[in-house]
Structures are given as C-alpha cells and as structure tokens.
Amino acid sequence: MKKNIKLLALTILVYGIPILFWSVVPFSKNLWGSFTSDFIFNYLFYGKITYSSIGIIFDILLLYSIYLLFKKETPIEQERVCLIWSGLGRVFHWVFSDKLRKELVISKEEKVSVLFYLVKLFFTPVMFGFLIDNISSLTHSLSLLSSHHEVTKSTLLTFYFPLTFYFILVLDTLIFAFGYVFESSRLKSVVKSVEPTALGWMAAVICYPPINNLTGNILGWYSSDFGDFGNVNINIITALLSLFFFLIYLWASIALGFKASNLTNRGIVSKGPYKYVRHPAYSAKNLSWWLMAIPAIKVYGFIAIFSLVGWSLIYFVRALTEERHLSKDPDYVVYSEKVKYMFIPGIF
C-alpha cells in the first residue's frame, strides 16, 4: 500500500501540476479550456455537463488516482511515472548546475519516459480539443439531418457528406486521444522509443494547435473539407472521392489501435493499409487536400499551389524523420523491406 501511495503522489505531481498550470495561464485557458468550471464531473454538483479538454484530462487523472490506490503493487522503479520523475530530476540537476558543459547522464528508459511525457503534455489536450470539436460538429450535423429526411443531390452535399466526414473524424480523434492517455503492456502499447531529434519534433508540432496557426500564417490555407466545383454532379463525385481518402485515413488509425500517437514507436504495425504503404494516413490526407483545393487553385493560382506544396512538404519531412527514427528498430527494417512504398503503392 505504501508503494501505491508513493505512486499516487508522483502521479499527482507529474500530471496534476501541468493540468493546474494549463487551467491558470490565460493563453492555455483560451486554447483548451479550464477545468475550474468546465469538467464532466460538475454534473454531480450542478446537474449539467460541459466539456473542455483540460476538464476531461482532469477527470481521467482523478479516476486513475482512485485506481492507483487499489492496483496490484508492482516494482515502483518500473512505473513510467517514476522514470519520468527521476529523468526530470536528472535534467533539472544538469540544467541548474555547473554541468551544462558536460553530457547529460540519463538512462535510456528515463530519456524515453521524459520524451514521452512531453508528447503527452503537448498532444493530449490538443487531441481532446479536436475530439470535442468533432463531436460538436457531428451533433450539429445530426440535428440538421433530423429535419431533412429526403435524400436528394442537395441533401447529400449539405447533410449526409458532412455527417459522414465528422463521424470519421470523431472515431479518428477518439483513437488517438486514447493512445496519448493510456500505455499498457496488456494492450501492447508500451512505448519503445520516442523521436529524439529537433527536426522530427518540429515537423510534427507545426501541424497542430497552437503552432499550426503560425504555419498557416506563413503558408496560407486554400483547401476545404468539401470544395465547390460549380457543378452539383462534380461536387458529389469529388465529395465521394474525398470521403474515400478519409476512410483510408481512418482505416490507418484503426490499424494502429492502442499504439496510435505521434513521435513514438510502440511496436510496428503491418496490418490494414500498412500492408501496402508505410505512411497511408499522410498520403490519404494530402490527396484529399489537393483534390478539394482545385477550385481555389483556379482562383488563386500559384499562391494556392505554393501553400499546398508547403503543407505536403511538411508531411514528407514528417515521414522521413519517422523513417529515420523507426529504422533503429529491427522489426521496422524487416517491415520496410516487405512494404517498399512510402505513400502510393507501386509508385512512391
């Protein structure tokens, strides 16, 4: 029981302090929402449910803390949160001492744990924010659909396609939100390694809030969920094709399952679309973006093309850094020999 209490204390320190920080700093409150007034458990006190990224994360931490009190005791030094704590201690001691000129002395397990901790801190609130927004959009689409039962070309474009699109996004973000929060040997989702380079991290984080706002200001954004080609029949065909790309995107997330998260290696996945290409989600997403940007390209020309090339280049760099990271895993070397194409089967 003493080990469980120590584990609980470390968990509250390691994860509770960032949650409190996110909820106090005005910038993060505006970005992710504060749990001080918007968390799921306030239903117990006020009779209503409101949602925020930080609120959901706080609730998960609260439930996990209760679980820790009763979980079967394991060697505490093997717990991820303890490795994070000891690794952070070594980093702070190295930074705030006269040893900066010397190499940081940290074990491989501690380094992986600290890097995974940073992945959690950045991506968990972002992904829950996406999930909340997608659920809200899906709910709105369902409410609109309830008053339009007749299936016509117009309702296909206005109601049914957006409904399907947001349903795909809800499932995708739900899978990744779970992946960032939970790590378990039973689920075969234990992190083996984390992207160690600044380039790999930069290529990933500039695609997500709040940093993607800066990326968008530099590159612009000329695509859309469903582009208007000026003809209802063409709009239906392109919408179906876009949904097909996003179904591949979702298929890739489902194939990753509990292993889903950016910048980490939790074991090599070779099923689903990964049987055919090594980066199916990136290629599917970019193909949809290019397809739906065609009307904008006709209007803005080179500027729109430059923007799309820039975004696609970012994802290409992400793929290259992931290849470099994962190639250190012998299983990935074997996998990449079997699956020779990165993006499009038989082409590239």
Rosetta blueprint (number, residue, H / E / L):
1 M L
2 K H
3 K H
4 N H
5 I H
6 K H
7 L H
8 L H
9 A H
10 L H
11 T H
12 I H
13 L H
14 V H
15 Y H
16 G H
17 I H
18 P H
19 I H
20 L H
21 F H
22 W H
23 S H
24 V H
25 V L
26 P H
27 F H
28 S H
29 K H
30 N H
31 L H
32 W H
33 G L
34 S L
35 F L
36 T L
37 S L
38 D L
39 F L
40 I H
41 F H
42 N H
43 Y H
44 L H
45 F H
46 Y H
47 G L
48 K L
49 I L
50 T L
51 Y L
52 S L
53 S H
54 I H
55 G H
56 I H
57 I H
58 F H
59 D H
60 I H
61 L H
62 L H
63 L H
64 Y H
65 S H
66 I H
67 Y H
68 L H
69 L H
70 F H
71 K L
72 K L
73 E L
74 T L
75 P L
76 I H
77 E H
78 Q H
79 E L
80 R H
81 V H
82 C H
83 L H
84 I H
85 W H
86 S H
87 G H
88 L H
89 G H
90 R H
91 V H
92 F H
93 H H
94 W H
95 V H
96 F L
97 S L
98 D L
99 K L
100 L L
101 R L
102 K L
103 E L
104 L L
105 V L
106 I L
107 S L
108 K H
109 E H
110 E H
111 K H
112 V H
113 S H
114 V H
115 L H
116 F H
117 Y H
118 L H
119 V H
120 K H
121 L H
122 F H
123 F H
124 T H
125 P H
126 V H
127 M H
128 F H
129 G H
130 F H
131 L H
132 I H
133 D H
134 N H
135 I H
136 S H
137 S H
138 L H
139 T H
140 H H
141 S H
142 L H
143 S H
144 L H
145 L H
146 S L
147 S L
148 H L
149 H L
150 E L
151 V L
152 T L
153 K H
154 S H
155 T H
156 L H
157 L H
158 T H
159 F H
160 Y H
161 F H
162 P H
163 L H
164 T H
165 F H
166 Y H
167 F H
168 I H
169 L H
170 V H
171 L H
172 D H
173 T H
174 L H
175 I H
176 F H
177 A H
178 F H
179 G H
180 Y H
181 V H
182 F L
183 E L
184 S L
185 S L
186 R L
187 L L
188 K L
189 S L
190 V L
191 V L
192 K L
193 S E
194 V E
195 E L
196 P L
197 T L
198 A H
199 L H
200 G H
201 W H
202 M H
203 A H
204 A H
205 V H
206 I L
207 C L
208 Y L
209 P L
210 P L
211 I H
212 N H
213 N H
214 L H
215 T H
216 G H
217 N H
218 I H
219 L H
220 G L
221 W L
222 Y L
223 S L
224 S L
225 D L
226 F L
227 G L
228 D L
229 F L
230 G L
231 N L
232 V H
233 N H
234 I H
235 N H
236 I H
237 I H
238 T H
239 A H
240 L H
241 L H
242 S H
243 L H
244 F H
245 F H
246 F H
247 L H
248 I H
249 Y H
250 L H
251 W H
252 A H
253 S H
254 I H
255 A H
256 L H
257 G H
258 F H
259 K H
260 A L
261 S L
262 N L
263 L L
264 T E
265 N E
266 R L
267 G L
268 I L
269 V L
270 S L
271 K L
272 G H
273 P H
274 Y H
275 K H
276 Y L
277 V L
278 R L
279 H L
280 P H
281 A H
282 Y H
283 S H
284 A H
285 K H
286 N H
287 L H
288 S H
289 W H
290 W H
291 L H
292 M H
293 A L
294 I H
295 P H
296 A H
297 I H
298 K H
299 V H
300 Y H
301 G L
302 F H
303 I H
304 A H
305 I H
306 F H
307 S H
308 L H
309 V H
310 G H
311 W H
312 S H
313 L H
314 I H
315 Y H
316 F H
317 V H
318 R H
319 A H
320 L H
321 T H
322 E H
323 E H
324 R H
325 H H
326 L H
327 S L
328 K L
329 D L
330 P H
331 D H
332 Y H
333 V H
334 V H
335 Y H
336 S H
337 E H
338 K H
339 V L
340 K L
341 Y L
342 M L
343 F L
344 I L
345 P L
346 G L
347 I L
348 F L
